[in-house]
Amino acid sequence: MKRPMTIAVAAVVGFNALIYLASPYYSAWRIMRSVESGSAAQMQHYIDFPSVQSSLHQQVDKAFAAQVAQDPMAAAFAGMIRPAMDTLIDELVQPDKLAGLIQSGKLHPAHTGPPSAAEPPQGADSAGADISWYAFFDRPDRFRISAGELSLYMELRQWRWQLTAIGVDDLLEMDGPRKTAAAAPVADEIDTHSPPPPRIAGDRQALREQLAESFFITGDFSDKASVEGDFHYVPVPAGAEIEVSWLDARDAEGNPVLGSFTDEELQQREKFHQGKSIFRGQWQDKLPKSSADASVASARGRLKIELPTRIEHISLDRSQLNKLQQSGDVAANLTELRNGSVAVSLYQPYGQPEATPQVYVRNADGQPLNTPSSSSIGAGEPVENAQFSQPMRATAIQYSVAGTPASVDIYFPMEMEQLDVEFTATPQPQVIFGKLQAQITRTRYAAPAPEIKLAAVKASSVDGIAPQLVEETGWDKKLRRSLHFTLPDIGNSAFARLNYDKLRLFKEGEPLEFNTEQSRNSITDYQVAFLDASDGADYEHLQPDHIEGFIKLRYPARIETLHLAQGKDIQGATLEGAKLSFPANGNFPRYNSVFTPRSANAFSRDGHRIAYIPASDYWGDGQYAIFFWGEPAYVELKSVSEWIETEIPVDLSLADLQPADKPRG
């Protein structure tokens, strides 16, 4: 009798176990069906809404705690973000919104406005948009449905399986990099105007002397002279402002020529902050003259500037992502580092005067990348955290980056000190017909800008260059037609040589006599306009309806950099005083002060780059010469060791004419 009883008990237990194991699968199916149908009644039967809401609030609490542990900045903005997250959760955990949440498989607000044509309404008709899901026991008393980035947890309540919690993967994006739509990678674009890292000048008297010799008169037109101050090698922090007051100005005969600004001009200067900002290591302003006819040979002024007596430096790379780094009284946290974007949180002592840190975003080669734009937000209240010994001023900055960043260098200016320095501004040296008119008494320095790299290229690199015939309106409101074409996007293109002798122009079948007018917007983008060269013509722009022939291109395949010291001769190139000269038609490219890479860079003995004297170029006796604003110790001179000789075919008519604003291929 016992044996049949034992069998019966085992059968009952087995049957109940089978029901226990199978019933959550049925309930999971019913939950997902109720979600698909959008039936509020069915969802309320299978979903414990208060419990689900509580589970999401708990996850937000946990995520914020983890965020604060990694970056104290999160605590500063919790007052703004937490209420928004709580409101979002409360809105989502409603039958209609929760159905959309589960079907989407990720946490986002459901669409509350009228559905668009591209967005089907929620409910039974949207079942085609359902994501796949699967279910399993993750512990004996809990059943889990996995749907996209969501985990739906079910528990047995009063003999009925109910959805009691929803888990969200990577809540607040704490567990991995930000997920963004795939986009084409941004190519590296080197910041060729990047200022040098700030430094501390130990000798205050030497610093005063350096500042006193940093001002130059660069223009003398109308009733004001142009004055520039160079701070490229002076430890001026980013965002620093200066105050300049003029004491005296004299002409070449020693006569006073200092004027004054009108009341209206003073108001405008104050309104637009004129004469106070330093941009990329350079300051620019106007000096008022006593009359428009007066000429300024020298000007004396007083400078007031705040400079740091201490600088803290923090360097960050991918290995330190979301790991707070401290140096002295400051700290920084790298929160994003990816192609096209960098984000950092910066911390400075709240009790110290606010100073702008200097931030460099660098590629894998250590070169500074362009950061076209940035946005920042500061915490209104001081941030207090166990990792800090004092309250901190917190700022979060997001940079758009032209390229792929590998590291970030941050320099914090500390303990600012004001210096008052009296200075004298001197005029630009004059060069006439290749001769310096007076000895240069003060050297002017240029920014230590990194240059675009050069490469060894093959002949195939210049294949496929396709000129286009473009029509645009000139400054004189007249239409003009020109050839536009683009060379390879590498530094070598800065030194390409082009010849247009093999082009032929026609107007209504008649050949045109012409001269070319070449210009370019960058080292790669060329525009060639055509001027009337017939007898008696006034060099007006021609309007050809047909252009045919070839553009002869001589493209640098290999370029070497020569080190030319004072008094030396290399391949016919010489450096004598401030004058650099070399064969005009040899392998040395002519100097271009606008684009980088430059064909020549002059340096002092301490490695500071010396500025070029504008418009000092001279051609004569087969030589080309330029002058520098001081006597270099040496010059780094580019020389082309191998050329690619080719011809670019041109056969364009009015049928090929394009407006200037149409993108070129």
C-alpha positions in Angstrom: 0.0 0.0 0.0 2.9 2.3 0.8 4.4 2.0 -2.7 1.3 3.2 -4.6 1.0 6.1 -2.1 4.7 7.0 -2.7 4.1 7.0 -6.4 1.0 9.2 -6.1 2.9 11.7 -3.9 5.8 11.8 -6.4 3.4 12.3 -9.2 1.7 15.2 -7.5 5.0 16.8 -6.6 6.3 16.3 -10.2 3.1 17.7 -11.6 3.4 20.8 -9.4 7.0 21.2 -10.3 6.1 21.0 -13.9 3.5 23.6 -13.5 5.9 25.8 -11.5 8.6 25.5 -14.2 6.1 26.0 -17.1 3.9 28.7 -15.7 6.4 31.6 -15.9 6.9 30.9 -19.6 3.2 31.1 -20.2 3.0 34.3 -18.1 6.0 35.8 -20.0 4.1 35.1 -23.2 1.0 36.7 -21.8 3.0 39.8 -20.7 4.5 40.2 -24.1 1.1 39.7 -25.8 -0.5 42.3 -23.5 2.4 44.7 -24.4 1.8 44.1 -28.1 -1.9 44.7 -27.8 -1.5 47.7 -25.5 -4.3 46.4 -23.3 -4.1 48.3 -20.0 -6.3 45.8 -18.2 -4.2 42.8 -19.2 -0.9 44.7 -18.4 -2.2 45.6 -14.9 -3.0 41.9 -14.3 0.5 40.8 -15.1 2.6 43.9 -14.1 3.1 45.4 -10.7 3.5 49.0 -11.8 4.6 50.5 -8.4 7.2 47.8 -8.0 8.6 48.4 -11.5 8.7 52.2 -10.8 10.6 51.6 -7.6 13.1 49.3 -9.3 14.0 52.0 -11.9 14.4 54.7 -9.2 16.8 52.3 -7.3 18.9 51.8 -10.5 19.1 55.6 -11.0 20.3 55.9 -7.4 22.9 53.2 -7.9 24.1 54.7 -11.2 24.5 58.1 -9.8 26.5 56.8 -6.9 28.8 55.0 -9.3 29.0 58.2 -11.4 30.0 60.3 -8.4 32.6 57.7 -7.4 34.3 58.1 -10.9 33.7 61.9 -11.4 32.6 64.2 -8.6 31.1 66.5 -11.3 28.0 64.2 -11.3 27.2 65.4 -7.7 27.3 69.0 -8.8 24.7 68.4 -11.5 22.6 65.9 -9.6 20.2 68.6 -8.6 19.4 69.2 -12.3 19.5 65.7 -13.6 17.9 63.6 -10.9 14.5 65.4 -10.9 14.4 65.0 -14.7 15.2 61.3 -14.5 12.6 60.8 -11.7 10.0 62.6 -13.8 10.9 60.5 -16.9 10.5 57.2 -14.9 7.2 58.3 -13.5 5.9 59.1 -17.0 7.2 55.9 -18.5 5.7 53.5 -15.9 2.2 53.9 -17.3 0.4 51.2 -19.3 0.7 52.9 -22.7 4.2 54.3 -22.2 5.6 51.1 -20.7 4.3 49.1 -23.6 6.3 51.4 -26.0 9.4 51.1 -23.7 9.3 47.3 -23.6 8.7 47.0 -27.4 11.6 49.4 -28.1 14.0 47.4 -25.9 15.6 50.5 -24.4 15.0 53.3 -22.1 13.6 56.4 -23.9 10.5 58.5 -23.6 7.6 57.3 -25.7 6.3 59.5 -28.4 3.5 61.7 -26.9 2.5 63.7 -30.0 0.5 62.5 -33.0 2.3 59.7 -34.9 3.9 60.6 -38.2 3.7 58.8 -41.5 7.0 57.1 -40.8 6.1 56.2 -37.2 3.2 53.7 -36.8 0.9 54.3 -33.8 1.5 52.2 -30.7 -0.8 49.2 -30.1 -1.8 46.1 -32.1 -0.8 47.6 -35.4 2.8 48.2 -34.3 3.5 44.5 -33.6 5.6 44.4 -36.7 8.2 46.5 -34.9 8.5 44.1 -32.0 12.0 43.0 -31.0 12.9 39.4 -30.3 12.9 38.2 -26.7 13.7 35.1 -24.7 13.1 34.0 -21.1 14.7 31.8 -18.4 15.1 31.3 -14.7 18.0 33.4 -13.4 17.4 32.0 -9.8 14.9 29.6 -8.4 12.4 32.3 -7.3 12.9 34.8 -10.2 12.2 34.6 -13.9 13.8 36.9 -16.4 12.7 38.1 -19.9 15.6 39.6 -22.0 14.3 42.1 -24.5 17.0 44.3 -26.2 18.8 46.4 -23.5 16.1 45.6 -21.0 15.8 42.8 -18.5 12.2 42.1 -17.3 12.1 40.4 -13.9 9.1 38.3 -12.8 8.4 37.0 -9.3 5.6 34.7 -8.0 3.1 36.9 -6.2 -0.1 35.2 -4.7 0.3 32.2 -7.0 0.6 34.4 -10.0 3.8 35.4 -11.9 4.1 39.2 -12.2 6.6 41.6 -13.7 8.1 43.4 -10.7 11.3 45.0 -12.0 12.9 46.2 -15.1 16.7 46.4 -15.4 18.3 48.8 -17.9 21.8 48.0 -19.4 24.4 50.8 -19.0 22.0 53.2 -17.2 23.5 56.7 -17.5 26.1 55.2 -19.8 28.3 54.2 -16.9 29.5 50.8 -18.2 30.9 51.7 -21.6 31.5 54.3 -24.2 28.7 56.5 -25.4 26.6 54.7 -28.1 26.2 56.9 -31.1 25.1 56.4 -34.7 27.9 55.3 -37.0 29.4 58.2 -38.9 32.4 58.6 -41.2 35.6 59.1 -39.2 36.9 62.6 -39.0 40.4 63.0 -40.5 43.2 64.5 -38.4 43.5 68.3 -38.9 46.6 69.7 -37.2 46.3 73.0 -35.3 49.1 74.9 -37.0 48.4 78.0 -34.8 48.6 76.2 -31.4 50.4 78.3 -28.8 53.2 76.7 -26.8 52.4 75.2 -23.4 52.5 77.9 -20.6 55.5 78.0 -18.4 56.7 79.9 -15.4 59.4 82.6 -15.8 61.7 82.2 -12.8 63.5 85.5 -13.4 60.9 88.3 -13.0 63.2 91.0 -14.2 64.1 89.0 -17.4 60.3 88.5 -17.9 59.8 92.3 -17.7 62.5 92.9 -20.2 61.0 90.3 -22.5 57.5 91.9 -22.3 59.0 95.4 -22.9 60.3 94.2 -26.3 57.2 92.4 -27.5 55.4 95.3 -29.2 55.6 96.3 -32.8 54.1 99.0 -35.1 52.7 97.1 -38.1 50.7 99.7 -39.9 50.3 103.5 -40.1 47.2 104.5 -42.0 44.6 107.2 -41.6 44.3 108.6 -38.1 45.5 105.5 -36.2 48.5 103.2 -36.2 48.2 99.4 -35.9 50.2 97.9 -33.0 50.7 94.2 -32.2 52.1 92.5 -29.2 53.6 89.0 -29.4 53.4 86.7 -26.4 54.2 83.4 -28.1 57.1 82.7 -25.8 55.8 84.5 -22.7 54.0 82.5 -20.0 50.6 84.1 -20.7 47.7 81.7 -19.7 44.7 81.0 -21.9 42.0 83.7 -21.7 44.4 86.2 -20.1 43.6 89.9 -20.6 45.9 92.8 -20.7 45.5 96.6 -20.2 47.5 99.0 -22.3 47.7 102.7 -21.9 49.6 104.9 -24.3 52.1 107.4 -22.8 53.8 108.9 -25.9 54.3 108.5 -29.7 56.9 110.2 -31.9 57.6 110.5 -35.6 61.0 110.0 -37.2 62.1 113.6 -36.3 61.1 113.1 -32.7 57.9 115.2 -32.9 55.0 114.1 -30.6 52.1 112.5 -32.6 50.0 110.8 -30.0 46.3 111.5 -30.3 43.3 110.3 -28.3 40.1 108.3 -28.8 36.8 110.2 -29.1 34.1 109.6 -26.5 32.2 107.5 -28.9 35.3 105.4 -29.7 35.9 104.9 -26.0 32.4 103.6 -25.6 32.8 101.2 -28.5 36.1 100.0 -27.2 34.6 99.3 -23.8 31.5 97.6 -25.3 33.5 95.3 -27.5 36.4 94.7 -25.2 38.8 96.1 -27.7 42.5 96.0 -26.9 42.3 93.6 -24.0 42.2 90.1 -25.5 45.2 87.9 -26.4 44.3 85.4 -29.2 46.7 82.6 -30.1 49.6 84.4 -28.4 49.0 87.7 -30.1 47.5 91.0 -29.1 46.3 93.7 -31.6 45.1 97.2 -31.1 45.1 100.8 -32.6 47.1 103.8 -31.4 45.4 107.1 -32.0 47.5 109.8 -33.8 47.3 113.5 -33.6 46.4 113.7 -37.3 46.0 111.4 -40.3 49.2 112.8 -41.9 51.3 112.0 -38.9 53.7 109.0 -39.0 54.6 107.0 -35.9 58.2 105.9 -35.7 58.0 104.8 -32.0 55.4 104.6 -29.3 55.7 104.2 -25.5 53.0 102.6 -23.3 52.3 100.8 -20.1 51.2 97.2 -19.8 49.3 95.6 -17.0 48.9 91.8 -17.1 48.3 88.9 -14.7 50.6 85.9 -15.0 50.7 82.7 -12.9 53.5 82.1 -10.4 52.7 78.4 -10.5 51.3 76.0 -13.2 49.8 72.5 -12.6 49.9 70.1 -15.5 47.8 67.0 -15.9 48.1 64.6 -18.9 45.3 62.2 -19.7 45.0 59.3 -22.2 42.6 56.4 -22.8 44.0 54.4 -19.9 42.7 57.1 -17.5 39.2 57.3 -19.0 36.7 58.0 -16.2 39.5 58.0 -13.6 40.0 61.2 -11.6 43.5 62.5 -11.8 44.9 65.0 -9.4 48.0 67.2 -9.4 48.5 69.5 -6.4 45.4 71.6 -5.9 43.7 70.7 -9.2 42.1 67.6 -10.7 40.7 66.5 -14.1 38.7 63.6 -15.4 38.6 62.5 -19.0 35.0 61.4 -19.6 35.1 60.9 -23.4 37.9 60.3 -25.9 36.8 59.3 -29.4 37.1 60.3 -33.0 35.6 63.8 -33.3 35.0 64.4 -29.7 36.6 64.9 -26.3 35.0 65.6 -22.9 36.8 66.6 -19.7 35.7 67.7 -16.2 38.1 70.2 -14.6 38.4 71.0 -10.9 40.1 74.1 -9.4 40.1 75.4 -5.8 36.9 77.4 -5.2 38.6 80.0 -3.1 41.2 81.0 -5.7 40.5 83.6 -8.5 39.1 81.9 -11.6 41.6 81.3 -14.3 41.1 79.5 -17.7 43.1 76.3 -18.1 44.9 75.7 -21.4 43.8 72.5 -23.0 45.6 70.7 -25.8 44.0 67.7 -27.6 46.7 65.6 -29.3 46.8 62.8 -31.8 48.8 59.6 -31.5 51.9 61.5 -32.8 51.6 64.1 -30.1 50.5 66.8 -32.5 47.8 69.3 -31.4 44.4 68.8 -33.2 42.0 71.5 -34.2 39.1 71.9 -31.9 36.5 73.9 -34.0 34.1 74.3 -31.2 33.5 73.7 -27.5 30.8 74.0 -25.0 31.1 74.2 -21.2 28.9 74.2 -18.1 30.0 75.1 -14.6 28.6 74.0 -11.3 27.0 77.0 -9.5 28.0 75.7 -6.1 31.4 74.4 -4.9 31.9 70.7 -5.2 32.9 68.9 -2.0 34.1 65.3 -2.2 36.2 63.0 -0.1 38.8 63.0 -2.9 39.4 66.7 -2.5 41.0 68.5 0.4 39.0 71.6 -0.2 35.8 72.8 -2.0 36.4 72.9 -5.8 35.1 74.9 -8.8 33.9 72.3 -11.4 33.6 72.8 -15.1 32.6 70.2 -17.7 33.9 70.9 -21.2 32.9 69.1 -24.5 35.2 69.7 -27.5 34.5 68.8 -31.1 37.8 67.5 -32.5 39.1 67.4 -36.0 40.6 64.0 -35.9 41.2 61.1 -33.5 42.4 62.2 -30.1 44.9 60.0 -28.2 45.7 62.3 -25.2 44.7 65.5 -23.5 47.2 67.9 -21.8 45.7 70.4 -19.3 47.7 73.3 -17.8 46.2 75.1 -14.8 47.5 78.6 -14.1 47.7 79.1 -10.3 48.4 82.0 -7.9 48.2 84.9 -10.4 50.4 88.0 -10.0 50.0 91.3 -11.7 52.9 92.9 -13.5 53.2 96.5 -14.6 55.7 97.0 -17.5 56.6 100.1 -19.5 57.3 99.2 -23.1 58.3 100.8 -26.5 56.7 99.7 -29.8 59.1 99.8 -32.8 58.1 99.8 -36.5 58.4 97.1 -39.1 61.9 97.0 -40.9 61.8 98.3 -44.5 63.1 96.2 -47.4 63.3 98.0 -50.8 64.5 96.2 -53.9 66.0 93.3 -51.9 67.9 95.6 -49.5 67.3 96.1 -45.8 67.1 99.9 -45.2 68.2 99.9 -41.6 69.7 97.4 -39.1 67.1 95.4 -37.2 67.4 96.3 -33.6 64.6 94.1 -32.2 63.7 90.5 -33.2 60.1 89.6 -33.7 59.1 86.1 -33.0 56.3 84.0 -34.6 54.2 81.3 -33.1 56.0 77.9 -32.8 53.3 76.3 -35.0 53.5 72.6 -35.9 53.3 72.0 -39.6 51.4 69.6 -41.8 53.5 66.5 -42.5 55.1 65.8 -45.8 55.1 62.4 -47.5 56.8 60.5 -50.2 54.2 60.0 -53.0 53.9 58.1 -56.2 52.8 59.4 -59.6 49.4 57.8 -59.2 48.7 60.2 -56.3 48.1 63.0 -58.9 45.9 61.0 -61.2 42.3 62.0 -61.6 42.6 65.7 -61.0 39.5 67.1 -62.8 39.3 70.9 -63.4 35.9 72.5 -63.5 34.6 75.6 -65.1 33.0 77.8 -62.5 31.0 81.1 -62.8 30.9 83.5 -59.9 30.3 87.2 -59.2 33.4 89.2 -58.3 33.8 92.1 -55.9 33.0 94.5 -58.8 29.6 92.8 -59.2 30.7 91.4 -62.6 30.5 87.7 -63.6 33.7 85.9 -64.2 34.6 82.4 -65.2 37.5 80.5 -63.8 39.0 77.0 -63.5 38.8 75.3 -60.1 40.7 72.1 -59.2 42.0 70.3 -56.2 45.4 68.8 -55.6 45.9 65.8 -53.2 45.2 66.6 -49.6 48.7 66.3 -48.3 51.4 68.8 -47.3 53.4 68.3 -50.6 50.6 70.2 -52.4 51.8 73.5 -50.9 54.9 73.3 -53.1 53.4 72.2 -56.4 54.2 74.2 -59.5 51.7 74.8 -62.2 52.0 76.2 -65.7 49.1 77.3 -68.0 50.9 78.0 -71.2 49.2 75.0 -72.9 45.7 76.2 -72.3 43.6 77.8 -75.1 40.6 80.0 -74.6 37.7 80.7 -77.0 34.7 83.0 -77.2 32.2 82.2 -79.8 34.8 80.2 -81.7 37.4 83.0 -81.6 40.7 82.5 -79.7 41.4 84.8 -76.8 44.7 86.3 -75.6 45.0 86.0 -71.9 47.1 86.1 -68.8 46.3 83.9 -65.8 45.5 85.0 -62.3 46.0 82.1 -59.8 44.7 82.1 -56.3 43.9 79.4 -53.7 41.8 79.0 -50.6 44.1 76.4 -49.1 47.2 74.4 -50.1 45.0 72.1 -52.2 42.2 74.3 -53.7 43.2 76.3 -56.7 41.3 78.9 -58.8 42.6 80.3 -62.1 40.9 83.3 -63.6 41.8 84.8 -67.0 42.6 88.4 -67.8 42.4 90.1 -71.2 45.9 90.4 -72.6 45.1 91.8 -76.1 46.5 95.2 -77.2 44.9 98.1 -75.4 43.0 95.9 -72.9 42.6 97.0 -69.3 43.2 93.5 -67.9 39.5 92.8 -67.5 38.3 89.3 -66.7 37.5 87.2 -69.7 34.3 85.1 -70.1 35.4 82.2 -72.3 32.8 79.7 -73.4 35.4 77.0 -74.2 38.7 76.1 -72.6 40.9 73.3 -73.9 44.5 72.1 -73.6 46.6 71.0 -70.6 47.7 72.3 -67.2 51.4 71.4 -66.7 51.8 70.1 -63.1 55.2 69.7 -61.4 54.4 67.9 -58.1 56.9 67.2 -55.3 57.3 63.5 -54.9 60.0 63.7 -52.2 60.9 66.7 -50.0 63.9 67.0 -47.6 64.5 69.6 -45.0 67.9 71.3 -45.0 69.6 72.9 -41.9 71.2 76.1 -43.2 73.3 78.0 -40.6 74.5 81.6 -40.8 77.1 82.2 -43.5 76.7 78.7 -45.0 75.9 77.7 -48.6 73.8 74.6 -49.4 72.8 73.9 -53.0 73.1 77.6 -53.7 71.0 78.7 -50.7 72.6 81.1 -48.3 71.7 82.8 -45.0 73.4 86.2 -44.5 72.1 88.2 -41.5 68.3 88.5 -41.9 68.4 87.6 -45.6 67.7 84.1 -47.0 68.3 83.6 -50.7 68.3 80.7 -53.1 68.1 79.9 -56.9 64.7 81.1 -58.2 64.1 78.2 -60.5 65.7 75.4 -58.6 64.3 72.9 -56.2 63.6 75.4 -53.4 59.9 76.3 -53.1 59.1 80.0 -52.8 57.9 81.2 -49.4 54.2 81.5 -48.6 53.3 83.2 -45.3 49.7 82.2 -45.4 49.7 78.4 -45.7 51.6 75.7 -43.9 53.9 73.8 -44.4 56.2 76.7 -45.1 59.2 76.4 -47.4 61.5 78.1 -44.7 61.4 78.5 -41.0 63.9 80.7 -39.2 65.0 80.1 -35.6 67.0 81.8 -32.9 69.7 80.1 -30.9 67.1 79.1 -28.2 64.8 77.6 -30.8 62.2 80.4 -31.0 60.8 80.8 -34.5 61.5 84.2 -36.0 58.8 86.1 -38.0 59.1 86.8 -41.7 59.0 90.5 -42.8 55.8 90.9 -44.9 56.3 91.8 -48.6 60.1 91.4 -48.3 60.3 88.9 -51.3 62.6 89.9 -54.1 63.6 88.3 -57.4 66.8 89.3 -59.2 69.8 87.8 -61.0 68.2 84.3 -60.9 67.8 84.5 -57.2 64.8 84.6 -54.9 65.2 86.3 -51.4 63.2 86.9 -48.3 64.0 88.7 -45.1 63.3 87.7 -41.5 62.4 90.1 -38.6 65.8 89.4 -36.9 69.0 87.5 -37.5 68.3 83.7 -37.4 70.9 81.3 -36.0 69.7 78.8 -38.6 66.9 78.2 -41.1 65.1 74.9 -41.9 64.7 75.0 -45.6 62.6 72.7 -47.8 64.1 71.3 -50.9 62.4 69.0 -53.5 64.6 66.1 -54.3 62.2 64.4 -56.7 59.4 65.7 -58.9 56.4 64.2 -60.7 55.9 65.7 -64.1 52.4 65.4 -65.6 49.7 67.2 -67.5 46.1 67.7 -66.4 43.8 67.6 -69.5 41.2 70.4 -69.8 38.2 70.4 -72.2 35.3 72.4 -70.8 32.5 74.4 -72.4 29.3 76.1 -71.2 27.6 72.8 -70.9 30.1 72.1 -68.0 29.6 75.5 -66.3 28.9 75.3 -62.6 27.9 78.0 -60.1 30.6 78.8 -57.5 28.5 77.5 -54.6 28.1 74.0 -56.0 30.3 71.5 -54.3 33.2 70.3 -56.4 34.1 66.7 -56.8 
